[in-house]
C-alpha cells in the first residue's frame, strides 16, 4: 500500500504537487491520468525516494522512501518514461545485472531471465547490444527488467509509449493478473483509451492536484458527462480553451 498525506513537492520554489492525499491499495490497477506536466512523474519519483517532499508524509508498505529509499526500491519494479538503461550491455547481460542487483539467488537467475525474455518477446534479441535496439525494443527490455524480481509494487511511467500492439495487449493482461495476485500497481498515462480499458481506479491529476479519483464510472459521474474523454476535458480544461485549440487546428 502507498499512502500520501498532504504532500507538496517540486524541483524549484514552485511546487509541482500541491497538497496530494492518496491511498493506493494493492489488488487493483491504479491509473494515474493527466495531461503532460500535471505531476505524474513527480509522484512516482516521490514513491521511489528519488526526490523528497517539501511538506507531507509518504509511506510505501509502511516505509518512508525519503529515509530508506534502498529498502523501498527493492520492493518495486519501475519503468521510467525515458530510456534509462545501459546501452553498452547486451540484453541478457543487462537482465543478469538487474537480477543480481535485486538479490535473486544465483540458481534462479537464468530461470527468471528466460521468463521475462519470453514474456516480452525478447528471446531473439538476448545477445544484441541494447544501444543498437529500436526505441520500442528498449522499452521492452526495461519492462522485462521491472518484472524480473516479481516485485510487490509496480510503477510504470507511460509504459505503453513506443511498444507495439502485441506487447501492449500482453502488458495489459499481465497487469490484470498481477493485480489479482495482490500486487500494488500504479500506471501513469495521458492516453484516455488505455486508462478506460485498464483502470480499476483512476487518479486524475491536473496542475498538481487530484481533481477526481475512483472507477471510470465514478469519474464520469463526478464530471457530469457521458464518457471519460468529456470528463477529462471538463475537469482539466475550460470549454473556451477547447474552442481555442479547435480554431487553431482548423486554421
C-alpha positions in Angstrom: 0.0 0.0 0.0 1.2 3.5 -0.8 -0.1 6.5 1.2 0.4 10.2 0.5 -0.7 12.7 3.2 -0.8 16.4 2.3 2.2 16.1 0.0 3.7 19.2 -1.6 6.7 18.6 -3.9 8.7 20.1 -6.7 12.1 20.9 -8.1 12.2 24.7 -7.6 10.3 27.2 -5.5 7.2 26.5 -7.5 5.7 23.1 -6.3 4.6 20.5 -8.9 2.3 18.7 -6.5 0.1 20.7 -4.2 -1.4 19.0 -1.1 -1.8 15.5 -2.5 -3.7 12.9 -0.4 -3.8 9.4 -1.8 -4.2 5.8 -0.8 -3.0 3.4 -3.5 -4.3 -0.1 -2.5 -3.0 -3.5 -3.6 -5.1 -5.7 -5.8 -6.2 -3.0 -8.2 -4.8 -1.5 -11.4 -4.4 2.2 -10.4 -4.0 4.6 -13.3 -2.5 8.0 -12.8 -4.1 10.0 -15.5 -3.4 13.6 -16.5 -2.0 15.9 -19.2 1.7 16.4 -19.6 3.1 18.4 -16.7 0.4 17.5 -14.2 2.7 15.8 -11.8 2.5 12.1 -12.7 6.3 11.5 -13.0 6.9 13.6 -9.8 4.5 11.3 -7.9 6.5 8.2 -9.0 9.8 9.8 -8.1 8.5 10.6 -4.6 7.4 6.9 -4.2 10.9 5.8 -5.2 12.6 8.3 -2.9 14.4 10.0 -5.8 13.1 13.3 -4.6 11.7 14.3 -1.1 8.5 16.1 -0.4 8.7 19.8 0.6 5.9 19.1 3.1 3.8 16.0 3.9 4.3 12.3 4.5 4.7 9.3 2.2 4.6 5.6 3.2 5.3 2.7 0.9 4.3 -0.5 2.7 4.9 1.4 5.9 8.3 2.7 5.0 9.3 6.3 4.4 11.1 6.4 1.0 12.8 9.6 1.8 14.7 8.0 4.7 15.1 4.4 3.4 14.9 4.6 -0.4 17.0 1.4 -1.0 14.6 -0.8 1.0 11.7 0.7 -0.8 13.2 0.3 -4.3 13.8 -3.4 -3.7 10.1 -3.9 -3.4 9.4 -2.0 -6.7 9.6 -2.8 -10.4 9.9 0.6 -12.1 9.8 1.7 -15.7 10.6 5.4 -16.2 9.2 7.4 -19.1 12.7 8.0 -20.5 15.1 5.3 -21.6 17.3 4.9 -18.5 19.3 1.8 -19.5 22.9 0.6 -20.1 23.3 0.8 -23.9 26.8 -0.8 -23.7 25.4 -4.1 -22.4 23.7 -6.9 -24.3 20.1 -7.6 -23.4 20.8 -10.8 -21.4 23.8 -9.2 -19.7 21.7 -6.3 -18.6 18.9 -8.6 -17.2 21.5 -10.7 -15.4 22.9 -7.5 -13.8 19.4 -6.3 -12.7 18.6 -9.8 -11.3 21.7 -9.8 -9.2 21.1 -6.2 -8.1 17.8 -7.3 -6.7 19.5 -10.2 -4.9 17.8 -13.1 -6.8 19.6 -16.3 -5.8 22.1 -17.4 -8.5 20.3 -20.7 -9.1 17.1 -18.8 -10.0 18.7 -16.0 -12.2 18.6 -17.9 -15.5 15.1 -19.1 -15.0 13.9 -15.5 -14.2 15.7 -14.1 -17.3 14.1 -16.8 -19.5 10.7 -15.9 -18.1 10.9 -12.2 -18.9 12.6 -12.7 -22.2 9.7 -14.9 -23.4 7.1 -12.7 -21.8 8.2 -9.6 -23.7 9.2 -11.4 -26.9 12.9 -10.6 -26.4 14.5 -14.1 -26.8 15.8 -13.4 -30.3 17.4 -10.2 -29.1 19.1 -11.5 -26.0 22.7 -11.2 -27.5 22.1 -7.8 -29.1 23.6 -4.6 -27.6 20.9 -2.5 -26.1 22.2 0.6 -27.8 21.6 -0.9 -31.2 17.9 -1.7 -30.5 14.9 0.4 -31.6 13.1 2.6 -29.0 10.3 0.1 -28.8 12.7 -2.8 -28.0 14.5 -0.7 -25.4 11.1 -0.2 -23.7 10.5 -3.9 -23.7 13.9 -4.5 -22.1 13.0 -2.0 -19.4 9.7 -3.8 -18.8 11.5 -7.1 -18.6 13.8 -5.7 -16.0 10.9 -4.3 -14.0 9.3 -7.7 -13.8 12.4 -9.9 -13.3 12.2 -10.0 -9.5 8.5 -10.4 -9.2 8.1 -7.2 -7.2 5.2 -6.5 -4.8 4.8 -3.0 -6.3 4.8 -2.0 -10.0 5.4 1.6 -11.0 5.1 2.1 -14.8 5.5 5.6 -16.1 3.9 5.9 -19.6 4.7 2.2 -20.3 2.6 2.0 -23.5 4.5 4.7 -25.4 6.6 3.1 -28.2 5.6 -0.5 -27.8 3.8 -2.4 -30.5 0.1 -3.7 -30.1 1.2 -7.3 -29.3 3.2 -6.2 -26.3 0.7 -3.6 -25.2 -2.0 -6.3 -25.1 0.2 -8.7 -23.3 1.2 -6.0 -20.7 -2.5 -5.2 -20.0 -3.1 -9.0 -19.4 -0.1 -9.3 -17.1 -1.1 -6.2 -15.1 -4.6 -7.7 -14.6 -3.0 -11.0 -13.4 -0.6 -9.2 -11.1 -3.5 -7.2 -9.6 -5.3 -10.4 -8.9 -2.2 -11.7 -7.1 -2.5 -8.7 -4.7 0.3 -6.6 -6.2 0.2 -2.8 -5.8 0.1 -1.3 -9.3 0.4 2.3 -10.4 0.5 3.1 -14.1 0.8 6.6 -15.4 -0.6 7.7 -18.8 -2.1 10.6 -20.7 -3.9 8.2 -23.1 -7.6 8.1 -22.3 -8.2 4.8 -24.2 -5.7 3.0 -22.1 -7.0 4.4 -18.8 -10.5 3.4 -19.8 -9.7 -0.2 -20.6 -7.1 -0.8 -17.9 -8.1 1.1 -14.8 -9.8 -0.4 -11.8 -9.3 3.1 -10.3 -8.3 6.4 -11.9 -6.5 9.2 -10.2 -6.9 12.3 -12.3 -4.1 14.9 -11.8 -4.3 18.4 -13.0 -1.9 21.2 -12.2 -0.5 19.3 -9.3 -3.8 18.4 -7.6 -6.1 15.4 -7.6 -9.3 16.6 -9.3 -11.1 13.2 -9.4 -10.5 9.6 -8.3 -12.4 6.4 -8.5 -13.6 4.0 -11.1 -14.1 5.2 -14.7 -17.9 5.4 -13.9 -17.3 7.4 -10.7 -15.0 9.9 -12.5 -17.6 10.4 -15.3 -20.3 10.9 -12.8 -18.3 13.5 -10.9 -17.8 15.4 -14.1 -21.5 15.0 -15.1 -20.6 13.9 -18.6 -21.3 10.9 -20.8 -17.8 9.5 -21.1 -14.2 9.6 -19.9 -13.0 11.9 -22.7 -15.6 14.5 -21.9 -14.9 14.1 -18.2 -11.2 14.6 -18.8 -11.8 17.8 -20.8 -14.3 19.1 -18.3 -12.0 18.5 -15.3 -8.7 19.7 -16.9 -9.7 22.3 -19.4 -12.2 25.1 -19.8 -14.7 25.0 -22.8 -13.2 28.2 -24.0 -9.7 26.6 -24.2 -11.1 23.7 -26.2 -12.7 26.1 -28.7 -9.4 28.0 -28.9 -7.5 24.8 -29.7 -10.0 23.7 -32.3 -9.9 27.1 -34.1 -6.1 26.9 -34.2 -6.2 23.4 -35.7 -8.8 24.5 -38.3 -6.7 27.4 -39.3 
